[in-house]
């Protein structure tokens, strides 16, 4: 089980942990995921909440292929083209987080960027997870 650390000397975190001590297991590095569907199109152009939902769902789909779930995420980075809009819709985004991640709050960073690879993308999410077990769990893979 991962250990989430939030020292009292630091400001109380909201939606993240200051540090995570990962349990033994396989480290899974999760590539940045945008709100792209299986056909490669960005869904919900202009809607940061729905794009965040799809990004996080895509990230969790990649993690599931490695045998992991939300509880195994230890670090996450959220890249945003409009930090102000993300802040304005923070309650809705928080509800999406709870729906998909539950009460798992990994170490996190929100980073404002000038743009993402796809012009319609407003959000990109990448992360690191530690999945219990060793070796190949039989998950399928596909070369890039």
N, C-alpha and C positions, 0 to 999 in steps of 0.2 A: 504494500500500500504506500502511495506517495505521501510525503509529509509536507504540509503547507505552512510556511512560516511568515508571520506578520508581526515583527518586533514592535513593541509599544513605543519605541523611540522614533518610529516613522509614522507618518500620517496614516490614518485608517484607510485601507484600500477599498475601492468600490468596483467590483466586477473583476478583480484580479488578486493575486497573491504577490507579496514582495519577493518571495523565494520559494522554490520547490525542491525538496530533496527527493530524487526519483528512486523508486524501488528497483531492485535488480531486475534485469530483463534485457530485451532487444530494443535498441534505440532506433526509432523510425523518424526520419527526416521527411516532413511533408512539404511538398512543393507548393508555391503560391497558387491559390485557387481563386478565380474570379467567378462571376455569376454566369458562367458559360454552360450551356446545355450540352447534351451528348453530340449534337450536330455542330458545335463550335460557335454558336451564336450567343451573344450576351442577352440575358433575359431581363425584363423590367428596366429598360433604359430610363434614367432619371429618378428612380426610386431607391434610395440608399438602404431602406429597411429590407425590401424584398431582395435587393442584390446581396446584402449581408446574409440573409437567410440562405440564399443559394450558394454563396461562397463557403459558408460554414458547413452546409450539407455536403458540398463537394469534398471538402477537407475530410469530413467524417467518413465519406464513402471510400476515399483513398486509404484512410486509417483502417477501416474494416477489412480491406483487402490484405492488410498486414496482420489481421487477427486482433485488432484493438478496438477500443470504444472511447467515448468521451472521457471516462475516468482515467485514461492513460495519457492524456495530453498534459505535458508539463510546461510548455512554453508556446506562446502564440504571438504573432505580430499581425497587426491590422494596418494596411496601407490605405489611405483615404485621399481622394481628390478634393473633397469638400469637408474639412473638419467641422466647420460651423454647422452644416446640415446634419452631420452625424451627432453632434452635441444636442441640437434641437430635437432630434428624434431618439434621444438616448433611452427613454422609457420603453419605446416600441422595440428598439434594438435589444434592450435588456430582456424583454419578454421573449424574443426570438432565442436569445442565449439560453434562457431557462428551459425553453421548449426542447432545444436540441442538445444542450450540454448539462442540464440539470443544475446542481449546485457546485459543479467543478469550476474552480477559479484558478487557472494556471498563472504562472508568471506571464505578463503581457506587456505589449507596447502598442500604442496607437501612433501612427506616423503619417503626417501630412505630406503628400507628394504632388508634383505638378501634373503628372499624368501617369497612366498605366498603359500596358501594351496595346489593349483594345481601347479605342477612343470612347466607347460607350460604357466602359467599366468605371465604376465609382469606388469600388472596394476590391481589395485583394487580401486574402488571409493565408498565412503560412504558419507552420508550427513544428514542434518536436513532441514525440510521444515516447514513452517507455512501456513496452508491452511485455507482460510476464512470459517466461519460456525462453527456450534457446533453439537455434537452428531453424530450418525451413518448416513452416507449418502447413505446407501444401497450397498456400494461396497462389492463385494464378498471377502471372505477370505478362506484360506486353512491352516489347521493345519500343523505344521512341522513334 
